[in-house]
Amino acid sequence: MASNGAKQPLLSGLVDPPHQPKQKINLKKRRLRRCRSAPTVDVSLEKKCGLSPLSQSILGKFDLSFTQVGLLLAIYLGISALCFFAVKNQIKGIKTNGILDSLYFCIVTMTTVGYGDLVPDSVPAKLLACLFVFTGMALVGLILSKAADYLVEKQEILLVKALNIRHEAGTMEIMKEIEMNKVKYKLLVTTVVLMVLIVVGTIFLLKIEDLSLVDSFYCVCSTITTLGYGDNSFSTEGGRIFAVFWILISTICLAQFFLYIAELNTEHRQQALVKWVLTRKMTSGDLEAADLDDDRDVSAAEFVIYKLKEMGKIGQDDIALLMKEFEDLDADESGNLSAYDLVLA
């Protein structure tokens, strides 16, 4: 097994470093032929042994679907609205309808807008507000990670199709373009949605709450940024019905907007680093650093690992962990992996 040069794995030079220059040419051809795709995973084996990546991760148990997040939001709003309704006489301010005011106060609290048009005025009411503001912020975090991404990703394909409307693009081309420009398209979709929410909110305050154009826009901006001065707010019954949905959606959308800007900036910096690594010339110092097995000859595996380390894709700790796993699987210590090694391991 160890003597067959065509069966040497990609990282064999790091485990068993014999110097075989003639076999390296064959290795390159073999590698290119065998690395086109990853082997398929035996799903039945995963189900039997419980090897799902999510089930093995620390946060996997908290990985919720969009439906589950929506259900949690409904439960939270229902419980908090009932609690605030129970102490409605202990909340002072501009009131319209008991149930609606409780739900509106819940939304204003969980999004940390806090206009001040409704304020807790007793010890139980204040303690309830403290409880629900923390749980509400945690729930908003879940919504940010699930619901907003879900809604934005649903629009990505439509956006790409619209951008490529002049020439027909197949499904594979569309998915490839989405993957390459994923963050950029998410930012574009979120920006459009945010502009629509700002316009709708401004028009609504202008028509229903009878505010001036400047005051309407000012109230919208102070709301979606959760500034909430309180000089302007939703004081009518119709306005609070609108606010229950609009405040939650708009504040989350703005948070996603800034998140995607930061992510896009990080992605551009990473791409700039990758471009610099790939375009700069190799030096003798680079070759010496890339020669992991100190045989004064850099193999394809060593070259790839060195470049990935320069790009920041992997670190020395990552390599050590992978080599440890390789050594554990290499039961016969031949420097190669085979089906027999897996059986022994």
Solvent accessible surface area in square Angstrom, and as a share of the most:
residue,aa,sasa,rsa
1,M,92,0.41
2,A,47,0.37
3,S,100,0.64
4,N,61,0.31
5,G,11,0.10
6,A,40,0.31
7,K,114,0.48
8,Q,25,0.11
9,P,32,0.20
10,L,73,0.36
11,L,45,0.22
12,S,7,0.04
13,G,22,0.21
14,L,36,0.18
15,V,45,0.26
16,D,59,0.30
17,P,66,0.41
18,P,71,0.45
19,H,111,0.50
20,Q,69,0.31
21,P,76,0.48
22,K,176,0.75
23,Q,53,0.23
24,K,46,0.19
25,I,112,0.57
26,N,86,0.44
27,L,15,0.08
28,K,112,0.47
29,K,125,0.53
30,R,80,0.29
31,R,31,0.11
32,L,137,0.68
33,R,134,0.49
34,R,138,0.50
35,C,87,0.52
36,R,201,0.73
37,S,92,0.59
38,A,87,0.67
39,P,121,0.76
40,T,135,0.78
41,V,97,0.56
42,D,79,0.41
43,V,88,0.51
44,S,62,0.40
45,L,90,0.45
46,E,47,0.21
47,K,162,0.68
48,K,167,0.71
49,C,76,0.45
50,G,36,0.35
51,L,93,0.46
52,S,45,0.29
53,P,101,0.63
54,L,101,0.50
55,S,74,0.48
56,Q,125,0.55
57,S,50,0.32
58,I,150,0.76
59,L,132,0.66
60,G,11,0.10
61,K,155,0.66
62,F,128,0.53
63,D,68,0.35
64,L,39,0.20
65,S,56,0.36
66,F,75,0.31
67,T,104,0.61
68,Q,88,0.39
69,V,1,0.01
70,G,36,0.34
71,L,110,0.55
72,L,71,0.35
73,L,32,0.16
74,A,60,0.47
75,I,84,0.43
76,Y,23,0.09
77,L,29,0.14
78,G,34,0.33
79,I,93,0.47
80,S,0,0.00
81,A,14,0.11
82,L,127,0.63
83,C,38,0.23
84,F,0,0.00
85,F,71,0.29
86,A,83,0.64
87,V,16,0.09
88,K,77,0.33
89,N,136,0.70
90,Q,65,0.29
91,I,10,0.05
92,K,111,0.47
93,G,47,0.45
94,I,92,0.47
95,K,99,0.42
96,T,56,0.32
97,N,66,0.34
98,G,26,0.25
99,I,118,0.60
100,L,22,0.11
101,D,13,0.07
102,S,5,0.03
103,L,47,0.23
104,Y,1,0.00
105,F,13,0.05
106,C,1,0.00
107,I,0,0.00
108,V,7,0.04
109,T,17,0.10
110,M,1,0.01
111,T,8,0.05
112,T,57,0.33
113,V,3,0.02
114,G,46,0.44
115,Y,5,0.02
116,G,47,0.45
117,D,14,0.07
118,L,11,0.06
119,V,55,0.31
120,P,23,0.14
121,D,81,0.42
122,S,27,0.18
123,V,106,0.61
124,P,68,0.42
125,A,1,0.00
126,K,110,0.47
127,L,116,0.58
128,L,37,0.19
129,A,17,0.13
130,C,71,0.43
131,L,100,0.50
132,F,15,0.06
133,V,36,0.21
134,F,147,0.61
135,T,61,0.35
136,G,0,0.00
137,M,100,0.44
138,A,69,0.54
139,L,13,0.07
140,V,26,0.15
141,G,35,0.34
142,L,56,0.28
143,I,10,0.05
144,L,42,0.21
145,S,64,0.41
146,K,56,0.24
147,A,13,0.10
148,A,11,0.09
149,D,35,0.18
150,Y,88,0.33
151,L,101,0.50
152,V,13,0.07
153,E,70,0.32
154,K,115,0.49
155,Q,78,0.35
156,E,6,0.03
157,I,69,0.35
158,L,110,0.55
159,L,36,0.18
160,V,0,0.00
161,K,104,0.44
162,A,60,0.47
163,L,103,0.51
164,N,21,0.11
165,I,141,0.71
166,R,236,0.86
167,H,112,0.50
168,E,178,0.80
169,A,35,0.27
170,G,37,0.35
171,T,103,0.60
172,M,151,0.68
173,E,100,0.45
174,I,11,0.06
175,M,90,0.40
176,K,135,0.57
177,E,50,0.23
178,I,11,0.06
179,E,122,0.55
180,M,127,0.57
181,N,40,0.21
182,K,73,0.31
183,V,11,0.06
184,K,98,0.41
185,Y,10,0.04
186,K,20,0.08
187,L,29,0.15
188,L,74,0.37
189,V,12,0.07
190,T,2,0.01
191,T,40,0.23
192,V,83,0.47
193,V,60,0.34
194,L,6,0.03
195,M,95,0.43
196,V,81,0.47
197,L,23,0.12
198,I,27,0.14
199,V,84,0.48
200,V,66,0.38
201,G,0,0.00
202,T,14,0.08
203,I,90,0.45
204,F,40,0.17
205,L,0,0.00
206,L,57,0.28
207,K,145,0.61
208,I,85,0.43
209,E,20,0.09
210,D,127,0.66
211,L,38,0.19
212,S,59,0.38
213,L,112,0.56
214,V,115,0.66
215,D,54,0.28
216,S,0,0.00
217,F,104,0.43
218,Y,75,0.29
219,C,1,0.00
220,V,0,0.00
221,C,43,0.26
222,S,8,0.05
223,T,0,0.00
224,I,10,0.05
225,T,75,0.43
226,T,49,0.28
227,L,96,0.48
228,G,7,0.07
229,Y,139,0.53
230,G,27,0.26
231,D,97,0.50
232,N,27,0.14
233,S,15,0.10
234,F,0,0.00
235,S,39,0.25
236,T,53,0.31
237,E,89,0.40
238,G,38,0.36
239,G,0,0.00
240,R,0,0.00
241,I,87,0.44
242,F,41,0.17
243,A,0,0.00
244,V,10,0.06
245,F,133,0.55
246,W,7,0.02
247,I,0,0.00
248,L,20,0.10
249,I,91,0.46
250,S,0,0.00
251,T,14,0.08
252,I,13,0.07
253,C,12,0.07
254,L,20,0.10
255,A,41,0.32
256,Q,2,0.01
257,F,41,0.17
258,F,119,0.49
259,L,94,0.47
260,Y,4,0.02
261,I,73,0.37
262,A,57,0.45
263,E,76,0.34
264,L,27,0.14
265,N,85,0.44
266,T,87,0.51
267,E,53,0.24
268,H,98,0.44
269,R,173,0.63
270,Q,60,0.27
271,Q,94,0.42
272,A,61,0.48
273,L,68,0.34
274,V,31,0.18
275,K,140,0.59
276,W,143,0.50
277,V,0,0.00
278,L,112,0.56
279,T,95,0.55
280,R,65,0.24
281,K,177,0.75
282,M,63,0.28
283,T,74,0.43
284,S,92,0.60
285,G,44,0.42
286,D,13,0.07
287,L,87,0.43
288,E,137,0.61
289,A,59,0.46
290,A,0,0.00
291,D,16,0.08
292,L,65,0.32
293,D,35,0.18
294,D,119,0.62
295,D,41,0.21
296,R,233,0.85
297,D,44,0.23
298,V,39,0.23
299,S,18,0.12
300,A,32,0.25
301,A,3,0.02
302,E,1,0.01
303,F,83,0.35
304,V,70,0.40
305,I,16,0.08
306,Y,28,0.11
307,K,18,0.07
308,L,60,0.30
309,K,68,0.29
310,E,43,0.19
311,M,18,0.08
312,G,55,0.53
313,K,108,0.46
314,I,47,0.24
315,G,29,0.28
316,Q,106,0.47
317,D,110,0.57
318,D,63,0.33
319,I,15,0.08
320,A,55,0.43
321,L,127,0.63
322,L,102,0.51
323,M,26,0.11
324,K,115,0.49
325,E,96,0.43
326,F,18,0.07
327,E,98,0.44
328,D,83,0.43
329,L,53,0.26
330,D,7,0.04
331,A,45,0.35
332,D,58,0.30
333,E,152,0.68
334,S,20,0.13
335,G,2,0.02
336,N,4,0.02
337,L,69,0.34
338,S,35,0.23
339,A,77,0.60
340,Y,134,0.51
341,D,0,0.00
342,L,104,0.52
343,V,121,0.70
344,L,91,0.45
345,A,74,0.57
